[in-house]
């Protein structure tokens, strides 16, 4: 990756360690952090493979980069809700079952 400082003039190079046989098309996916301090390289699906410090040009591999994590919370949240609803329903039914029946005394 090459960076040119148009104001000061120097050009810098940051080497991205990309193995042979890997799809290089994602290297064009770049994302600049909100503060402008880091540039995410290979930023697809919200995950970058590498970050480049925009001041020092240091390249850092992102742990888990290029891996699309499965959103487990999407499965767990509805299951937890279902358990809570069933538990509440069973408690309500249990309270009704424990109430004494209204009986009339024989005369």
C-alpha positions, 0 to 999 in steps of 0.5 A: 500500500502506498501513501503520498503526503501531498502537503509535505511531499514524502511517499510511504509504503506499508507492506500488507502480508497477503498470502499467495492464492488469497482473493486480493479483491478485498484489499480494495475495501478500505475503511477510515476510523472516525478519528482518522488514526487507523485505516482498515484494509480488507474491511468487508462486513464490518471486519478488517483484515489489517489496520494501518496506523495513519501516522506511523504506517505500522500494519497490524493484523486484526485478530479474526479478520476476514472471518464473519462471526455468526450472530449467536445472540440472534439464536439465544435471545428468542430462546431465552424469551421463550423460556421466560414466557413458559416459566411465567405461564407455568407459575401462573397455572401452578398458582391457580391449581393450588387455590382451594376449590369453592365447595358447598357444605352438605346440609 
